[in-house]
Amino acid sequence: MSALMEQHEAWKPRHERLRGPAPKKPIHLPPRPDSALPKPQEVLARVEGKHDWMLLTDEAKEVYREAHPAPPPFRAESIIAAVSRKHGFSVADMKSPRRERGLVRARNEAAWELKRQTTLSLPQIGRKLGNRDHTTIIYAISRHQALVDAGES
């Protein structure tokens, strides 16, 4: 017998004293009749706004997807290209380390648009814009938001 098994056997009486003896056979619950299962629409109404997605049946998930179609995803590259065209720069310029005023403003706008229109995280946006740090992206977004609030952009 291994040392681990000996240790387990030594602790067995203490466990039984604390928790009671282990059940001899597994406990089986009677199955629920199909009529007791909620309909997918009822489940959908209860789950709206909650995070119980893993508890839903496949049929209920399908009903939810039909009721809430996902918007078409925006491609980060197309957003960067559109902003660079608007400001008269190339995509390579947007990703370059250059820091000319107009280029920085274009890059700030691209970061702001990427944050608004995609689900990318700040580090992911930074990687799309030439491997910039996420704190740079936070600053870029705040700078562009200030311009938008002031009505300058």
C-alpha positions in Angstrom: 0.0 0.0 0.0 1.4 3.4 -0.9 2.0 6.2 1.6 -0.9 8.2 0.2 -3.3 5.2 0.7 -2.1 4.7 4.2 -2.6 8.4 5.0 -6.2 8.2 3.5 -7.0 5.1 5.6 -5.7 6.9 8.8 -7.9 9.9 8.2 -11.0 7.9 7.2 -12.4 7.6 10.8 -12.0 11.3 11.4 -13.9 12.1 8.2 -16.7 9.8 9.1 -16.9 11.4 12.6 -17.2 14.9 11.0 -19.4 14.2 8.0 -21.0 10.9 8.8 -20.5 7.7 6.8 -20.4 7.9 3.0 -23.5 6.8 1.2 -23.4 3.2 0.0 -25.1 3.8 -3.3 -25.5 6.9 -5.4 -28.7 8.9 -4.9 -30.9 9.1 -8.1 -33.5 11.8 -8.5 -36.6 10.9 -10.5 -36.6 12.4 -13.9 -38.8 15.5 -14.5 -41.6 14.9 -17.0 -41.3 16.9 -20.2 -44.4 18.8 -19.4 -42.6 20.3 -16.3 -39.8 21.7 -18.5 -40.3 25.4 -19.3 -40.9 26.5 -22.9 -38.0 28.3 -24.6 -40.0 31.6 -24.7 -40.6 31.4 -20.9 -36.9 30.8 -20.3 -36.0 33.7 -22.6 -38.3 36.0 -20.6 -36.7 35.0 -17.4 -33.1 35.2 -18.7 -33.3 38.6 -20.3 -30.6 40.8 -18.8 -29.2 38.0 -16.7 -26.0 36.0 -17.1 -27.5 32.4 -17.0 -26.5 31.5 -20.6 -24.9 28.3 -19.6 -28.1 27.1 -18.0 -30.2 27.4 -21.1 -31.1 24.5 -23.4 -30.0 24.6 -27.0 -33.6 25.3 -28.1 -33.8 28.3 -25.7 -30.4 29.6 -27.0 -31.7 29.4 -30.5 -34.9 31.4 -29.6 -32.7 34.0 -27.9 -30.4 34.3 -31.0 -33.4 34.8 -33.3 -34.9 37.5 -31.0 -31.5 39.3 -30.6 -29.5 39.0 -33.9 -25.9 40.1 -33.5 -24.9 43.3 -35.4 -22.5 42.8 -38.2 -18.9 43.1 -36.9 -16.8 46.0 -37.9 -13.3 45.1 -39.1 -10.6 47.1 -37.4 -8.5 47.3 -40.6 -11.4 48.9 -42.5 -11.9 51.5 -39.7 -8.2 52.4 -39.7 -8.2 52.6 -43.5 -11.3 54.9 -43.5 -9.9 57.3 -40.9 -6.5 57.3 -42.7 -8.2 58.2 -46.0 -10.2 60.9 -44.3 -7.1 62.6 -43.0 -4.9 61.9 -46.1 -2.5 59.4 -44.6 -1.7 55.8 -45.5 -2.4 52.9 -43.2 1.3 52.4 -42.9 1.6 56.0 -41.6 -1.1 55.3 -39.0 1.0 52.4 -37.7 4.4 54.1 -37.9 6.2 55.7 -35.0 5.9 59.2 -36.6 4.4 61.9 -34.3 3.3 64.7 -36.6 0.3 66.7 -35.3 -2.1 65.7 -38.1 -1.0 62.1 -38.0 -1.4 61.9 -34.2 -4.9 63.4 -34.5 -5.8 60.8 -37.2 -4.4 58.0 -35.0 -6.4 59.3 -32.0 -9.6 59.3 -34.0 -8.9 55.8 -35.2 -8.4 54.6 -31.6 -11.7 56.4 -30.6 -13.6 54.8 -33.5 -12.2 51.3 -32.8 -13.2 51.6 -29.2 -16.7 52.8 -30.1 -17.4 50.4 -33.0 -15.6 47.2 -32.0 -15.3 45.0 -28.9 -11.5 45.1 -29.0 -9.7 45.7 -25.8 -7.3 48.6 -25.3 -4.2 46.4 -25.8 -5.7 45.0 -28.9 -6.4 48.4 -30.3 -2.8 49.4 -29.5 -1.5 46.4 -31.4 -3.6 47.4 -34.4 -2.2 50.9 -34.4 1.5 50.0 -34.5 2.1 48.1 -31.2 1.2 51.1 -28.9 0.7 50.7 -25.2 -2.8 50.5 -23.9 -2.2 53.7 -21.8 -1.4 55.5 -25.0 -4.7 54.3 -26.4 -6.5 55.6 -23.3 -4.9 59.0 -23.7 -5.7 59.0 -27.5 -9.4 58.2 -26.9 -9.7 60.9 -24.2 -8.0 63.5 -26.4 -10.3 62.8 -29.3 -13.4 62.7 -27.0 -12.4 66.2 -25.8 -12.3 67.4 -29.4 -15.7 65.8 -30.1 -17.1 67.4 -27.0 -15.7 70.8 -28.0 -17.1 70.4 -31.5 -13.8 70.5 -33.2 -13.9 67.1 -34.8 
